[in-house]
Amino acid sequence: QNADTAKQLTVTQQSQEEVARVKEQLAFQVEQVKREAEMKVSHHAKQVRGRGHRIHPNPHHKSLSYRMACVEISAQVETLHAEKEVLRRSVSEKECELLSTRGLIEEKELQLSQEAEKATREIHELQGRLQEKSNQEQKLQQKLLDEQFGILQETVREAEGILRDAMSKLDDPLHVRCTSSPDYLLSRAQAALESTDALENGHAQYVASMAAAAGLVGALALFAHLVADTIVNGSATSHLAPTDHADRLTETCRDCGQQSLDYLGELKDKQTLGCAELGDVKQALRGVLQLAQELRPKSLDIKQEELGDMVEKEMASTSEAIEDAVRRIEEMMSQARNKSSGVKLEVNERIANSCTDLMKAIRLLVMTSTNLQKEIVESGRGAATTREFYAKNSRWTEGLISASKAVGWGATQLVESADRVVLHMGKYEELIVCSHEIAASTAQLVAASKV
């Protein structure tokens, strides 16, 4: 629309110039006609005076030539009068045309002036609209940036909550019975370390264009979950580790969580957001990886030919632990019947019966697992011996040994907790924790029974 207005103004200016040029031409033509008329009248007047002078020297002699000259002069005078009249009418017509043209010019000038004023108003109006639209776009852009920053802050707060919850497990007494393996901790810490690359890329994209927060938000969510998972599993792994390694692992996990929180804190401030770095977080995660590597079972400490024997010994030991747990439950019930009655006796009997049923199910699971392992060995060893098969699949064998130990230990702890509850020396929460521990260890045994 601005281009149309500018074009219209250009056409108007050209029209004004054309009118001025026509006006000048008409004025010049009128002036030229006047000059020509005056020159003709003056010329004929001179001729008449000259002839009169030539005739007047002999006024008393009226010859034929004199009369002819008079007639000729009269004819010329009449002709001059006629030409003068024609010129007068022509001048009058030209003046009328000039007046008409002036009227048209004035009308055109007025029209052009009105159009120019209208165009000026339209230009001002369009400029106002353009400025208003520009202001609206700036407001929308700022609103988009604020919304993107708000989404980022919500994600940061959520990530902080996830990390703080994970760090609270480091000092939670109920979490003491939860255990994990160094191998699983290695996988979690490695995944968390790899997630920092995506987080750095998302951070760089957001710093370059604060309207693109999607990459950073997604990377933050994954980073928080993986680091929290690393901290929780690090704490669980420390429960089965030697004291020195356990303390170091706990402190390293705590430092990892704190460094992650510090990084998230920098993302909450626009002044420090651009310079936030993950160097300290990566260093803490590498520390967790190193400790997990140190805690991994050393296969070289056990000869490969002894792995098969150890599997059989551990499975037998687990079966014995379960049998012993069943006997202890029966003894516990005998004591409870002698010392309790009424509702207490009924509750204690239900606890004992549940523990007995659980032990029977675990015993069946161990027997089934043993048979499954034999089938796997027989179908997969080929011409190799059983010991050679276990040695070839040493990681699977180590998993079986670890799972068997966990099941036996869980059964023992369950019986001890039930005994304390029946004797009113323990809490029901201990039974719940032991039940969860047995569920986890039996699931580990089921998974470890497969190659």
Secondary structure, 3 states (H helix, E strand, C coil): CHHHHHHHHHHHHHHHHHHHHHHHHHHHHHHHHHHHHHHHHHHHHHHHHHHHHHHCCCCCCCCHHHHHHHHHHHHHHHHHHHHHHHHHHHHHHHHHHHHHHHHHHHHHHHHHHHHHHHHHHHHHHHHHHHHHHHHHHHHHHHHHHHHHHHHHHHHHHHHHHHHHHHHHHHHCHHHCCCCCCHHHHHHHHHHHHHHHHHHHHHHHHHHHCCCCCHHHHHHHHHHHHHHHHHHHHHHHHHCCCCHHHHHHHHHHHHHHHHHHHHHHHHHCCHHHHCCCCCHHHHHHHHHHHHHHHHHCCCHHHCCHHHHHHHHHHHHHHHHHHHHHHHHHHHHHHHHHHHHCCHHHHHHHHHHHHHHHHHHHHHHHHHHHHHHHHHHHHHHHCCCCCHHHHHHHCHHHHHHHHHHHHHHHHHHHHHHHHHHHHHCCCCCHHHHHHHHHHHHHHHHHHHHHCCC
